[in-house]
Structures are given as structure tokens and as C-alpha cells.
């Protein structure tokens, strides 16, 4: 059995937290703004706005709003790293059902799923349409973040295939989709969606493609990406010259009345 070096896990966690501290002001600004109703007429979830929404979602991952989740995910990943070897021995070759999830979570099937959901959403109105837009957005944002961390950490897979083990992309994508579904439909959909995403993660350990800590890190990243996309896409902004955006919110206190204007360049 290959030696399980936990140093890349610590490196990945440190990298994420460092970026969060450095970029959190930008994340706050991009995520700020009045919450709009989840309707097709909110002016935010359109194809023309998709590039801007992708950028807002990617940067918004580093918002201070996500710091508790990032800290919890980092702690869980660090804890899971102590059981990487045991989890591998328990799962590899013993869970035959995992092959189904392995196939379903592959790039071809997952891309087809997101595309099919998004297409179906274009023919509907209301919450389902909004959710499928956010799924497409989250899939792209998650792909970018997952690949960035994979390259930065460079952890070797347990089977020695390459150095893209940390975090698990299959798992992060599954949890991103589950997080979006949960954001729009609550726990009635969220619980089964997270359960399926968890089985996806287990299948990656069984296939000897990831350590347990890779899967935990992927779950944390996907959860943060999904909820971030749903949050920032539900907040409006008005365009001004030069591509900047602004928003206005009231200030109501016991001895003060006014308005706060936020300008984002």
C-alpha cells in the first residue's frame, strides 16, 4: 500500500483560508445587495448575464459568509486524513454497487445531467427554472475551483494514476448540485440529494481514485459553491458605466434614518 502523505491536505486547507482572508472584501462586495424574489423576471438569471454571474459566484465563494463552512470543511478534512488508510482498506473492492455512481458521476453523465436539467428549465417558469440555471452556474464554478485546488495541491491518487487527488471532483460536483437543490427546495429535497452525493463520494474511495480526506474536502467545496451561487444569483444589481454595479439598502435605527449605497467596480 502506498504511503499516505497528509501534508497536501494541510497545504490545501491553508491555501483556501489564505485566499479567503485576502479576497474577502471583494467577496463581500460582490455578494452584497438586496435579495430579489426567485422569479424568472429578476433580471439576474439570464443567458446574457451568465458570464457576470459566473464571476460573481467564483469570487463569492471566498465571501466571509462562507468562512464558518470553510473552517468546518477544513477541520473535517484534517480529521478525515487520519482515517485515509482505514477507509481505503474497508471500501476498495467491497462495494459493488459503487460502479453505478462512478459512471453517473463521470464527466459525460454529469455534463449531460446538468445540460438536460438546464434545457428542461428553459421550458418552465418559477422555482425549477431558477434552480436549473443555478445548477449550470454552480457546475462551472465548481469545475474551476476544483481544478485550481487540484493543481495547487498536487496530491497523488491512492492508485498512483496522477497527482489530481485532492479534492474529489466527482464529489464536489455532486454536493454542489445537492446544495443548489437544497437552497431552492429545502430539506425535503436536500436530504436525499446530499445522501446521493455522499454515496458518490464513497464510490470514489471504492474505486481507489481518492482518499477519504479528498472526498470530505470535495463535499465541503461543493456545498460552499452551491449555496454561494444560489445566494449571489438571488441578489440583484443595477449596471452603471464601465461595468460597475451599485445597490441601495435602507438604514433604519432608533435615532437614525438613511440609506446605504454600495458601489462595486
C-alpha positions in Angstrom: 0.0 0.0 0.0 1.3 3.5 -0.9 2.3 5.8 1.9 -0.4 8.3 2.7 1.2 11.7 2.9 -1.1 14.1 4.7 0.9 17.2 4.0 -1.0 18.0 0.8 -4.2 18.1 2.9 -2.8 20.7 5.2 -1.5 22.7 2.2 -4.9 22.7 0.6 -6.6 23.9 3.7 -4.0 26.6 4.3 -4.4 27.8 0.7 -8.1 28.1 0.9 -8.1 30.0 4.2 -5.3 32.4 3.0 -7.3 33.2 -0.1 -10.4 33.8 2.0 -8.6 36.3 4.2 -7.0 38.1 1.2 -10.1 38.3 -1.0 -13.0 38.5 1.5 -13.6 42.3 0.9 -14.2 41.6 -2.8 -16.4 38.6 -1.9 -18.5 40.8 0.4 -19.0 43.5 -2.2 -20.0 41.1 -4.9 -22.4 39.3 -2.7 -23.9 42.4 -1.3 -27.3 43.7 -2.5 -31.0 43.4 -1.9 -32.4 39.9 -2.1 -34.9 39.5 -5.0 -37.8 37.1 -5.4 -37.0 33.8 -7.1 -38.8 34.6 -10.3 -37.8 34.4 -14.0 -38.1 38.2 -14.1 -35.5 39.1 -11.6 -33.1 40.3 -14.3 -30.3 38.2 -13.0 -30.6 34.7 -14.2 -30.4 35.3 -18.0 -28.0 34.0 -20.6 -26.6 37.4 -21.2 -25.8 37.8 -17.5 -24.3 34.3 -17.2 -20.6 35.4 -17.6 -21.0 38.0 -14.9 -22.9 35.6 -12.7 -20.1 33.0 -13.1 -17.6 35.6 -11.9 -19.7 36.7 -9.0 -20.2 33.1 -8.0 -16.5 32.2 -8.3 -15.4 35.2 -6.2 -18.3 34.9 -3.9 -17.0 31.5 -2.7 -14.4 33.5 -0.7 -17.0 35.7 1.0 -16.9 35.9 4.8 -20.4 34.4 4.8 -18.7 31.2 3.9 -15.9 31.3 6.4 -17.7 29.1 9.0 -18.3 26.5 6.3 -14.8 26.7 5.0 -13.4 26.3 8.6 -15.7 23.4 9.3 -14.7 21.7 6.0 -11.0 22.3 6.7 -11.3 20.8 10.1 -13.3 17.8 8.9 -10.8 17.2 6.1 -7.9 17.3 8.5 -9.7 14.8 10.8 -10.6 12.5 7.9 -6.9 12.4 6.9 -6.1 10.3 9.9 -8.5 7.6 8.6 -7.5 7.6 5.0 -5.8 4.2 5.1 -8.5 2.5 7.1 -11.2 3.9 4.8 -9.3 2.6 1.7 -9.0 -0.9 3.1 -12.7 -1.0 4.1 -14.0 0.2 0.7 -11.7 -0.9 -2.1 -13.2 -4.0 -3.8 -16.0 -4.4 -1.3 -18.9 -2.2 -2.5 -20.0 -3.5 -5.9 -22.9 -1.0 -6.1 -20.5 1.9 -6.3 -19.8 1.3 -10.0 -23.2 2.8 -10.8 -22.3 6.0 -9.0 -18.8 6.0 -10.5 -20.4 6.1 -14.0 -23.1 8.6 -13.1 -20.6 11.0 -11.6 -18.3 10.9 -14.6 -17.8 14.0 -16.8 -20.0 12.7 -19.6 -23.0 11.8 -17.5 -22.7 14.7 -15.1 -22.5 17.2 -18.0 -25.4 15.5 -19.7 -27.4 15.8 -16.5 -26.8 19.5 -16.0 -27.5 20.2 -19.6 -30.7 18.3 -19.6 -31.9 20.0 -16.4 -31.0 23.4 -17.7 -32.8 22.7 -21.0 -35.9 21.5 -19.2 -35.8 24.6 -17.1 -35.9 26.9 -20.1 -39.4 25.5 -20.9 -40.8 26.1 -17.4 -41.3 29.1 -15.1 -40.8 29.6 -11.4 -38.5 27.9 -9.0 -37.5 24.9 -11.2 -36.3 27.3 -13.9 -34.3 29.3 -11.4 -32.8 26.2 -9.8 -31.6 24.7 -13.1 -29.9 28.0 -14.0 -28.1 27.9 -10.7 -27.1 24.3 -11.3 -25.4 25.2 -14.6 -23.7 28.2 -12.9 -22.6 26.0 -10.0 -21.2 23.3 -12.2 -18.9 25.7 -14.0 -17.8 27.5 -10.8 -17.2 24.2 -9.1 -15.1 22.8 -12.0 -12.9 25.9 -11.9 -12.4 25.9 -8.2 -11.8 22.1 -8.0 -9.2 22.2 -10.8 -7.4 25.2 -9.2 -7.1 23.4 -5.9 -6.1 20.1 -7.6 -3.2 21.8 -9.4 -2.2 23.8 -6.4 -2.1 20.8 -4.0 -0.9 18.1 -6.4 -1.7 15.2 -4.2 -1.1 11.7 -5.7 -4.1 9.4 -6.0 -4.1 6.3 -3.9 -3.8 4.2 -7.1 -0.9 6.3 -8.4 -2.8 7.3 -11.5 -1.8 11.0 -11.3 -1.4 13.9 -8.9 -5.0 15.3 -9.0 -6.4 13.5 -6.0 -7.3 16.5 -3.7 -10.2 17.3 -3.7 -12.6 14.8 -5.3 -14.2 16.4 -8.4 -16.9 13.9 -8.6 -17.9 14.6 -5.0 -17.6 18.3 -5.2 -19.8 18.4 -8.3 -22.4 16.1 -6.7 -22.5 18.2 -3.5 -22.7 21.5 -5.5 -25.8 20.2 -7.3 -27.3 19.0 -3.9 -26.6 22.3 -2.3 -28.3 24.2 -5.1 -31.4 21.9 -4.8 -31.4 22.3 -1.0 -31.2 26.1 -1.4 -34.3 26.2 -3.6 -36.4 23.4 -2.2 -35.3 22.9 1.4 -34.5 19.8 3.3 -37.2 17.6 1.7 -35.1 17.6 -1.5 -31.8 18.4 0.2 -31.6 15.3 2.4 -31.9 12.7 -0.4 -29.7 14.9 -2.7 -27.0 15.0 -0.1 -27.4 11.3 0.6 -26.8 10.5 -3.1 -23.9 12.9 -3.2 -22.4 11.1 -0.2 -22.7 7.7 -2.0 -20.9 9.3 -4.9 -18.0 10.2 -2.6 -17.9 6.6 -1.2 -17.8 5.2 -4.7 -14.6 7.2 -5.4 -12.9 5.6 -2.4 -14.1 2.2 -3.5 -12.6 2.8 -7.0 -9.3 3.7 -5.4 -9.3 7.1 -7.0 -9.5 9.2 -3.8 -8.6 9.1 -0.1 -11.3 9.8 2.4 -10.0 13.3 3.1 -10.2 14.0 -0.7 -13.9 13.2 -0.6 -14.6 15.2 2.6 -12.8 18.2 1.0 -14.8 17.8 -2.2 -18.1 17.7 -0.2 -17.2 20.9 1.6 -16.2 22.7 -1.5 -19.3 21.6 -3.4 -21.6 22.6 -0.6 -20.0 26.1 -0.4 -20.1 26.6 -4.2 -23.7 25.5 -4.5 -25.1 27.7 -1.7 -22.9 30.7 -2.9 -24.2 30.6 -6.4 -27.8 30.4 -5.2 -27.2 33.3 -2.9 -25.4 35.7 -5.2 -27.7 34.9 -8.1 -30.7 35.8 -6.0 -29.3 39.3 -5.3 -29.8 42.0 -7.8 -27.6 44.8 -9.1 -28.0 47.7 -11.5 -25.3 48.4 -14.1 -23.6 51.7 -14.4 -20.9 53.0 -16.8 -17.7 51.0 -17.0 -19.4 47.7 -15.9 -19.6 48.8 -12.3 -22.7 47.9 -10.2 -24.5 49.6 -7.4 -27.1 48.7 -4.9 -29.1 50.7 -2.3 -30.4 49.5 1.0 -32.2 51.4 3.8 -30.8 52.1 7.2 -33.4 52.2 9.9 -32.3 52.6 13.5 -33.8 54.1 16.7 -32.2 57.6 16.2 -31.2 57.3 12.5 -32.7 57.1 9.1 -30.9 56.9 5.8 -29.7 54.7 3.0 -26.5 52.8 2.2 -25.2 52.9 -1.3 -22.7 50.1 -2.3 -20.7 50.6 -5.5 -18.7 47.7 -6.9 -16.2 48.3 -9.7 
